[in-house]
Amino acid sequence: MTNRSFVFYDYETTGLDPALDRPVQFAATLADAQLSVTDNIEFKAKLAGDVIPSPQATLVHGLTPQVLDAEGMVETDFARQVLDVLGAGQQIVMGYNTAGFDDPFTQHLMWRNFLSPYGWQFENQSQRYDLLPIVRATYVLAHDALVWPERDGLLSMKLEDLAPANGISHSNAHDALADTQATCALAALVFAKARPVWDACIAQADKKHVLGLLSAAQSGVGALLHIDGSFGRERGYAGLIYPLGASANNPNEWYCIDLGLDLTAIETLEPEALRAALFTPRAQRPADHPEVALRRLRINRACALFPLEWLKDNPTALAVTGIDRATLAAQRARIRQRELSHWWTLAEAVFEYSSTASEFADAQLYDGFVSGMDEAKMRQVRQSDVDELVANPPEFDDARLRAMLPLYIARNYPNKLSPGEYKRWTRYRSKRWQLDGTKAMSVHSYQSQMEALAHQALSPEQTELLAQLEQWVLKHSP
């Protein structure tokens, strides 16, 4: 049980890429330790012209660039206000699918604006988690606590379906504040009706607790129940895993074996073949595609792990997940025919990869930590008057920060640009608008999306949203 308060937050964004897209609306619902609402917060950000908003995203949230210009603030002010909320301390920061979507947007928002990308997650006795794995765990382990809606005949875990199915008002889905209010109400329902599941999940906001569960499984029965979306709807978003140990390069990343999959491939194939099979997109996999029973989990990212005792006397959980005790025993015995070190070494080889760095510095957050000296210079950026910053910019050792500083000034203080700096900013924006091959919009993907929408039956309101977006794109095209 925690005495911390809760912050449920959500963004509406220009698109799906946390590094190259932008959050345009932030909302948070604050609650005390008993999940009673104490405050609601909402504000918006202007666009700086280096990102093309996705037409689909604009239709979802209804926020045109013109609305953002009228109601929003420049991004550096937006980022600092977000940090004021998320970094207040003594709280658990969460939302609905925040670990997979909103948290990376927050990290990159802070990075672009010379704020600590990760400090809000742990400083001042704060923690982060995510309601979505709690809801999935409730589905498996306390099934009768909630009503489980369907969409097109299939189970839906979407907030816009779960909320009304459980008597929670959510009439304005995809407005950030409406989403945080519904998220908090759903959390309060789980808190009241499935308290053991809630407590077990929230405890895993502390990665030391997660490590304890993994270590206990390694020294004991050798298996844990893992609740995670990657197992898929057909497996009840859950499976049994056999923990192998942490990555040599990242102690927050653990390797595991999925006991619900055929072990033949990892027993017989070389690491290169396993890697190729594992990372082949599902849509491109043939019928005889080998199952690769290797997984990774992040101990600092909303884990939902449960000892096997949670499945005892819980036939609904076994039915929902398809877990079979006899299969578990056979798979575990098969794995134990080889040393744990063999499986760990195999996983280390399979998951070894070299990523290609983005050409844009503000998308290079995960390429490494900055030095203590550069952290001090980042503080100087935040604390300096803009005229002082333009006249005497700090000299960063990190090339990423050197590249980002003129972009930071251009986005937030365009009236401070000299004619030469404005030309360089325009060239940068042009390069960004032409960038293909990412989840963010380029001119080409924008045009393709607009053409596809032109052949759909749209309401007058939707047509007007797209017309306003098109006006903005034409006006701001570099």
Secondary structure as a PSIPRED ss2 file (coil, helix, strand):
# PSIPRED VFORMAT (PSIPRED V4.0)

   1 M C   1.000  0.000  0.000
   2 T C   1.000  0.000  0.000
   3 N C   1.000  0.000  0.000
   4 R C   1.000  0.000  0.000
   5 S E   0.000  0.000  1.000
   6 F E   0.000  0.000  1.000
   7 V E   0.000  0.000  1.000
   8 F E   0.000  0.000  1.000
   9 Y E   0.000  0.000  1.000
  10 D E   0.000  0.000  1.000
  11 Y E   0.000  0.000  1.000
  12 E E   0.000  0.000  1.000
  13 T E   0.000  0.000  1.000
  14 T C   1.000  0.000  0.000
  15 G C   1.000  0.000  0.000
  16 L C   1.000  0.000  0.000
  17 D C   1.000  0.000  0.000
  18 P C   1.000  0.000  0.000
  19 A C   1.000  0.000  0.000
  20 L C   1.000  0.000  0.000
  21 D C   1.000  0.000  0.000
  22 R C   1.000  0.000  0.000
  23 P E   0.000  0.000  1.000
  24 V E   0.000  0.000  1.000
  25 Q E   0.000  0.000  1.000
  26 F E   0.000  0.000  1.000
  27 A E   0.000  0.000  1.000
  28 A E   0.000  0.000  1.000
  29 T E   0.000  0.000  1.000
  30 L E   0.000  0.000  1.000
  31 A E   0.000  0.000  1.000
  32 D C   1.000  0.000  0.000
  33 A C   1.000  0.000  0.000
  34 Q C   1.000  0.000  0.000
  35 L C   1.000  0.000  0.000
  36 S C   1.000  0.000  0.000
  37 V E   0.000  0.000  1.000
  38 T E   0.000  0.000  1.000
  39 D E   0.000  0.000  1.000
  40 N E   0.000  0.000  1.000
  41 I E   0.000  0.000  1.000
  42 E E   0.000  0.000  1.000
  43 F E   0.000  0.000  1.000
  44 K E   0.000  0.000  1.000
  45 A E   0.000  0.000  1.000
  46 K C   1.000  0.000  0.000
  47 L C   1.000  0.000  0.000
  48 A C   1.000  0.000  0.000
  49 G C   1.000  0.000  0.000
  50 D C   1.000  0.000  0.000
  51 V C   1.000  0.000  0.000
  52 I C   1.000  0.000  0.000
  53 P C   1.000  0.000  0.000
  54 S C   1.000  0.000  0.000
  55 P H   0.000  1.000  0.000
  56 Q H   0.000  1.000  0.000
  57 A H   0.000  1.000  0.000
  58 T H   0.000  1.000  0.000
  59 L H   0.000  1.000  0.000
  60 V H   0.000  1.000  0.000
  61 H H   0.000  1.000  0.000
  62 G C   1.000  0.000  0.000
  63 L C   1.000  0.000  0.000
  64 T C   1.000  0.000  0.000
  65 P H   0.000  1.000  0.000
  66 Q H   0.000  1.000  0.000
  67 V H   0.000  1.000  0.000
  68 L H   0.000  1.000  0.000
  69 D H   0.000  1.000  0.000
  70 A H   0.000  1.000  0.000
  71 E H   0.000  1.000  0.000
  72 G C   1.000  0.000  0.000
  73 M E   0.000  0.000  1.000
  74 V C   1.000  0.000  0.000
  75 E H   0.000  1.000  0.000
  76 T H   0.000  1.000  0.000
  77 D H   0.000  1.000  0.000
  78 F H   0.000  1.000  0.000
  79 A H   0.000  1.000  0.000
  80 R H   0.000  1.000  0.000
  81 Q H   0.000  1.000  0.000
  82 V H   0.000  1.000  0.000
  83 L H   0.000  1.000  0.000
  84 D H   0.000  1.000  0.000
  85 V H   0.000  1.000  0.000
  86 L H   0.000  1.000  0.000
  87 G C   1.000  0.000  0.000
  88 A C   1.000  0.000  0.000
  89 G C   1.000  0.000  0.000
  90 Q C   1.000  0.000  0.000
  91 Q E   0.000  0.000  1.000
  92 I E   0.000  0.000  1.000
  93 V E   0.000  0.000  1.000
  94 M E   0.000  0.000  1.000
  95 G C   1.000  0.000  0.000
  96 Y C   1.000  0.000  0.000
  97 N C   1.000  0.000  0.000
  98 T H   0.000  1.000  0.000
  99 A H   0.000  1.000  0.000
 100 G H   0.000  1.000  0.000
 101 F H   0.000  1.000  0.000
 102 D H   0.000  1.000  0.000
 103 D H   0.000  1.000  0.000
 104 P H   0.000  1.000  0.000
 105 F H   0.000  1.000  0.000
 106 T H   0.000  1.000  0.000
 107 Q H   0.000  1.000  0.000
 108 H H   0.000  1.000  0.000
 109 L H   0.000  1.000  0.000
 110 M H   0.000  1.000  0.000
 111 W H   0.000  1.000  0.000
 112 R H   0.000  1.000  0.000
 113 N C   1.000  0.000  0.000
 114 F C   1.000  0.000  0.000
 115 L C   1.000  0.000  0.000
 116 S C   1.000  0.000  0.000
 117 P C   1.000  0.000  0.000
 118 Y C   1.000  0.000  0.000
 119 G H   0.000  1.000  0.000
 120 W H   0.000  1.000  0.000
 121 Q H   0.000  1.000  0.000
 122 F H   0.000  1.000  0.000
 123 E H   0.000  1.000  0.000
 124 N H   0.000  1.000  0.000
 125 Q H   0.000  1.000  0.000
 126 S C   1.000  0.000  0.000
 127 Q E   0.000  0.000  1.000
 128 R E   0.000  0.000  1.000
 129 Y C   1.000  0.000  0.000
 130 D C   1.000  0.000  0.000
 131 L H   0.000  1.000  0.000
 132 L H   0.000  1.000  0.000
 133 P H   0.000  1.000  0.000
 134 I H   0.000  1.000  0.000
 135 V H   0.000  1.000  0.000
 136 R H   0.000  1.000  0.000
 137 A H   0.000  1.000  0.000
 138 T H   0.000  1.000  0.000
 139 Y H   0.000  1.000  0.000
 140 V H   0.000  1.000  0.000
 141 L H   0.000  1.000  0.000
 142 A C   1.000  0.000  0.000
 143 H H   0.000  1.000  0.000
 144 D H   0.000  1.000  0.000
 145 A H   0.000  1.000  0.000
 146 L C   1.000  0.000  0.000
 147 V C   1.000  0.000  0.000
 148 W C   1.000  0.000  0.000
 149 P C   1.000  0.000  0.000
 150 E E   0.000  0.000  1.000
 151 R E   0.000  0.000  1.000
 152 D C   1.000  0.000  0.000
 153 G C   1.000  0.000  0.000
 154 L E   0.000  0.000  1.000
 155 L E   0.000  0.000  1.000
 156 S C   1.000  0.000  0.000
 157 M C   1.000  0.000  0.000
 158 K C   1.000  0.000  0.000
 159 L H   0.000  1.000  0.000
 160 E H   0.000  1.000  0.000
 161 D H   0.000  1.000  0.000
 162 L H   0.000  1.000  0.000
 163 A H   0.000  1.000  0.000
 164 P H   0.000  1.000  0.000
 165 A H   0.000  1.000  0.000
 166 N C   1.000  0.000  0.000
 167 G C   1.000  0.000  0.000
 168 I C   1.000  0.000  0.000
 169 S C   1.000  0.000  0.000
 170 H C   1.000  0.000  0.000
 171 S C   1.000  0.000  0.000
 172 N C   1.000  0.000  0.000
 173 A C   1.000  0.000  0.000
 174 H C   1.000  0.000  0.000
 175 D C   1.000  0.000  0.000
 176 A H   0.000  1.000  0.000
 177 L H   0.000  1.000  0.000
 178 A H   0.000  1.000  0.000
 179 D H   0.000  1.000  0.000
 180 T H   0.000  1.000  0.000
 181 Q H   0.000  1.000  0.000
 182 A H   0.000  1.000  0.000
 183 T H   0.000  1.000  0.000
 184 C H   0.000  1.000  0.000
 185 A H   0.000  1.000  0.000
 186 L H   0.000  1.000  0.000
 187 A H   0.000  1.000  0.000
 188 A H   0.000  1.000  0.000
 189 L H   0.000  1.000  0.000
 190 V H   0.000  1.000  0.000
 191 F H   0.000  1.000  0.000
 192 A H   0.000  1.000  0.000
 193 K H   0.000  1.000  0.000
 194 A C   1.000  0.000  0.000
 195 R H   0.000  1.000  0.000
 196 P H   0.000  1.000  0.000
 197 V H   0.000  1.000  0.000
 198 W H   0.000  1.000  0.000
 199 D H   0.000  1.000  0.000
 200 A H   0.000  1.000  0.000
 201 C H   0.000  1.000  0.000
 202 I H   0.000  1.000  0.000
 203 A H   0.000  1.000  0.000
 204 Q H   0.000  1.000  0.000
 205 A H   0.000  1.000  0.000
 206 D C   1.000  0.000  0.000
 207 K H   0.000  1.000  0.000
 208 K H   0.000  1.000  0.000
 209 H H   0.000  1.000  0.000
 210 V H   0.000  1.000  0.000
 211 L H   0.000  1.000  0.000
 212 G H   0.000  1.000  0.000
 213 L H   0.000  1.000  0.000
 214 L H   0.000  1.000  0.000
 215 S H   0.000  1.000  0.000
 216 A H   0.000  1.000  0.000
 217 A H   0.000  1.000  0.000
 218 Q H   0.000  1.000  0.000
 219 S H   0.000  1.000  0.000
 220 G C   1.000  0.000  0.000
 221 V C   1.000  0.000  0.000
 222 G C   1.000  0.000  0.000
 223 A C   1.000  0.000  0.000
 224 L E   0.000  0.000  1.000
 225 L E   0.000  0.000  1.000
 226 H E   0.000  0.000  1.000
 227 I E   0.000  0.000  1.000
 228 D C   1.000  0.000  0.000
 229 G H   0.000  1.000  0.000
 230 S H   0.000  1.000  0.000
 231 F H   0.000  1.000  0.000
 232 G C   1.000  0.000  0.000
 233 R H   0.000  1.000  0.000
 234 E H   0.000  1.000  0.000
 235 R H   0.000  1.000  0.000
 236 G C   1.000  0.000  0.000
 237 Y C   1.000  0.000  0.000
 238 A E   0.000  0.000  1.000
 239 G E   0.000  0.000  1.000
 240 L E   0.000  0.000  1.000
 241 I E   0.000  0.000  1.000
 242 Y E   0.000  0.000  1.000
 243 P E   0.000  0.000  1.000
 244 L E   0.000  0.000  1.000
 245 G E   0.000  0.000  1.000
 246 A E   0.000  0.000  1.000
 247 S C   1.000  0.000  0.000
 248 A C   1.000  0.000  0.000
 249 N C   1.000  0.000  0.000
 250 N C   1.000  0.000  0.000
 251 P C   1.000  0.000  0.000
 252 N C   1.000  0.000  0.000
 253 E E   0.000  0.000  1.000
 254 W E   0.000  0.000  1.000
 255 Y E   0.000  0.000  1.000
 256 C E   0.000  0.000  1.000
 257 I E   0.000  0.000  1.000
 258 D E   0.000  0.000  1.000
 259 L C   1.000  0.000  0.000
 260 G C   1.000  0.000  0.000
 261 L C   1.000  0.000  0.000
 262 D C   1.000  0.000  0.000
 263 L C   1.000  0.000  0.000
 264 T H   0.000  1.000  0.000
 265 A H   0.000  1.000  0.000
 266 I H   0.000  1.000  0.000
 267 E H   0.000  1.000  0.000
 268 T H   0.000  1.000  0.000
 269 L C   1.000  0.000  0.000
 270 E C   1.000  0.000  0.000
 271 P H   0.000  1.000  0.000
 272 E H   0.000  1.000  0.000
 273 A H   0.000  1.000  0.000
 274 L H   0.000  1.000  0.000
 275 R H   0.000  1.000  0.000
 276 A H   0.000  1.000  0.000
 277 A H   0.000  1.000  0.000
 278 L H   0.000  1.000  0.000
 279 F C   1.000  0.000  0.000
 280 T C   1.000  0.000  0.000
 281 P C   1.000  0.000  0.000
 282 R H   0.000  1.000  0.000
 283 A H   0.000  1.000  0.000
 284 Q H   0.000  1.000  0.000
 285 R C   1.000  0.000  0.000
 286 P C   1.000  0.000  0.000
 287 A C   1.000  0.000  0.000
 288 D C   1.000  0.000  0.000
 289 H C   1.000  0.000  0.000
 290 P C   1.000  0.000  0.000
 291 E C   1.000  0.000  0.000
 292 V C   1.000  0.000  0.000
 293 A C   1.000  0.000  0.000
 294 L E   0.000  0.000  1.000
 295 R E   0.000  0.000  1.000
 296 R E   0.000  0.000  1.000
 297 L E   0.000  0.000  1.000
 298 R E   0.000  0.000  1.000
 299 I C   1.000  0.000  0.000
 300 N C   1.000  0.000  0.000
 301 R C   1.000  0.000  0.000
 302 A C   1.000  0.000  0.000
 303 C C   1.000  0.000  0.000
 304 A C   1.000  0.000  0.000
 305 L E   0.000  0.000  1.000
 306 F E   0.000  0.000  1.000
 307 P C   1.000  0.000  0.000
 308 L H   0.000  1.000  0.000
 309 E H   0.000  1.000  0.000
 310 W H   0.000  1.000  0.000
 311 L H   0.000  1.000  0.000
 312 K C   1.000  0.000  0.000
 313 D C   1.000  0.000  0.000
 314 N C   1.000  0.000  0.000
 315 P H   0.000  1.000  0.000
 316 T H   0.000  1.000  0.000
 317 A H   0.000  1.000  0.000
 318 L H   0.000  1.000  0.000
 319 A H   0.000  1.000  0.000
 320 V H   0.000  1.000  0.000
 321 T H   0.000  1.000  0.000
 322 G C   1.000  0.000  0.000
 323 I C   1.000  0.000  0.000
 324 D C   1.000  0.000  0.000
 325 R H   0.000  1.000  0.000
 326 A H   0.000  1.000  0.000
 327 T H   0.000  1.000  0.000
 328 L H   0.000  1.000  0.000
 329 A H   0.000  1.000  0.000
 330 A H   0.000  1.000  0.000
 331 Q H   0.000  1.000  0.000
 332 R H   0.000  1.000  0.000
 333 A H   0.000  1.000  0.000
 334 R H   0.000  1.000  0.000
 335 I H   0.000  1.000  0.000
 336 R C   1.000  0.000  0.000
 337 Q C   1.000  0.000  0.000
 338 R C   1.000  0.000  0.000
 339 E C   1.000  0.000  0.000
 340 L H   0.000  1.000  0.000
 341 S H   0.000  1.000  0.000
 342 H H   0.000  1.000  0.000
 343 W H   0.000  1.000  0.000
 344 W H   0.000  1.000  0.000
 345 T H   0.000  1.000  0.000
 346 L H   0.000  1.000  0.000
 347 A H   0.000  1.000  0.000
 348 E H   0.000  1.000  0.000
 349 A H   0.000  1.000  0.000
 350 V H   0.000  1.000  0.000
 351 F C   1.000  0.000  0.000
 352 E C   1.000  0.000  0.000
 353 Y C   1.000  0.000  0.000
 354 S C   1.000  0.000  0.000
 355 S C   1.000  0.000  0.000
 356 T C   1.000  0.000  0.000
 357 A C   1.000  0.000  0.000
 358 S C   1.000  0.000  0.000
 359 E C   1.000  0.000  0.000
 360 F C   1.000  0.000  0.000
 361 A H   0.000  1.000  0.000
 362 D H   0.000  1.000  0.000
 363 A H   0.000  1.000  0.000
 364 Q C   1.000  0.000  0.000
 365 L H   0.000  1.000  0.000
 366 Y H   0.000  1.000  0.000
 367 D H   0.000  1.000  0.000
 368 G C   1.000  0.000  0.000
 369 F C   1.000  0.000  0.000
 370 V C   1.000  0.000  0.000
 371 S C   1.000  0.000  0.000
 372 G H   0.000  1.000  0.000
 373 M H   0.000  1.000  0.000
 374 D H   0.000  1.000  0.000
 375 E H   0.000  1.000  0.000
 376 A H   0.000  1.000  0.000
 377 K H   0.000  1.000  0.000
 378 M H   0.000  1.000  0.000
 379 R H   0.000  1.000  0.000
 380 Q H   0.000  1.000  0.000
 381 V H   0.000  1.000  0.000
 382 R H   0.000  1.000  0.000
 383 Q H   0.000  1.000  0.000
 384 S C   1.000  0.000  0.000
 385 D C   1.000  0.000  0.000
 386 V H   0.000  1.000  0.000
 387 D H   0.000  1.000  0.000
 388 E H   0.000  1.000  0.000
 389 L H   0.000  1.000  0.000
 390 V H   0.000  1.000  0.000
 391 A H   0.000  1.000  0.000
 392 N C   1.000  0.000  0.000
 393 P C   1.000  0.000  0.000
 394 P C   1.000  0.000  0.000
 395 E C   1.000  0.000  0.000
 396 F C   1.000  0.000  0.000
 397 D C   1.000  0.000  0.000
 398 D C   1.000  0.000  0.000
 399 A H   0.000  1.000  0.000
 400 R H   0.000  1.000  0.000
 401 L H   0.000  1.000  0.000
 402 R H   0.000  1.000  0.000
 403 A H   0.000  1.000  0.000
 404 M H   0.000  1.000  0.000
 405 L H   0.000  1.000  0.000
 406 P H   0.000  1.000  0.000
 407 L H   0.000  1.000  0.000
 408 Y H   0.000  1.000  0.000
 409 I H   0.000  1.000  0.000
 410 A H   0.000  1.000  0.000
 411 R H   0.000  1.000  0.000
 412 N H   0.000  1.000  0.000
 413 Y C   1.000  0.000  0.000
 414 P H   0.000  1.000  0.000
 415 N H   0.000  1.000  0.000
 416 K H   0.000  1.000  0.000
 417 L C   1.000  0.000  0.000
 418 S C   1.000  0.000  0.000
 419 P H   0.000  1.000  0.000
 420 G H   0.000  1.000  0.000
 421 E H   0.000  1.000  0.000
 422 Y H   0.000  1.000  0.000
 423 K H   0.000  1.000  0.000
 424 R H   0.000  1.000  0.000
 425 W H   0.000  1.000  0.000
 426 T H   0.000  1.000  0.000
 427 R H   0.000  1.000  0.000
 428 Y H   0.000  1.000  0.000
 429 R H   0.000  1.000  0.000
 430 S H   0.000  1.000  0.000
 431 K H   0.000  1.000  0.000
 432 R H   0.000  1.000  0.000
 433 W H   0.000  1.000  0.000
 434 Q C   1.000  0.000  0.000
 435 L C   1.000  0.000  0.000
 436 D C   1.000  0.000  0.000
 437 G C   1.000  0.000  0.000
 438 T C   1.000  0.000  0.000
 439 K C   1.000  0.000  0.000
 440 A C   1.000  0.000  0.000
 441 M C   1.000  0.000  0.000
 442 S C   1.000  0.000  0.000
 443 V H   0.000  1.000  0.000
 444 H H   0.000  1.000  0.000
 445 S H   0.000  1.000  0.000
 446 Y H   0.000  1.000  0.000
 447 Q H   0.000  1.000  0.000
 448 S H   0.000  1.000  0.000
 449 Q H   0.000  1.000  0.000
 450 M H   0.000  1.000  0.000
 451 E H   0.000  1.000  0.000
 452 A H   0.000  1.000  0.000
 453 L H   0.000  1.000  0.000
 454 A H   0.000  1.000  0.000
 455 H C   1.000  0.000  0.000
 456 Q C   1.000  0.000  0.000
 457 A C   1.000  0.000  0.000
 458 L C   1.000  0.000  0.000
 459 S C   1.000  0.000  0.000
 460 P H   0.000  1.000  0.000
 461 E H   0.000  1.000  0.000
 462 Q H   0.000  1.000  0.000
 463 T H   0.000  1.000  0.000
 464 E H   0.000  1.000  0.000
 465 L H   0.000  1.000  0.000
 466 L H   0.000  1.000  0.000
 467 A H   0.000  1.000  0.000
 468 Q H   0.000  1.000  0.000
 469 L H   0.000  1.000  0.000
 470 E H   0.000  1.000  0.000
 471 Q H   0.000  1.000  0.000
 472 W H   0.000  1.000  0.000
 473 V H   0.000  1.000  0.000
 474 L H   0.000  1.000  0.000
 475 K H   0.000  1.000  0.000
 476 H H   0.000  1.000  0.000
 477 S C   1.000  0.000  0.000
 478 P C   1.000  0.000  0.000
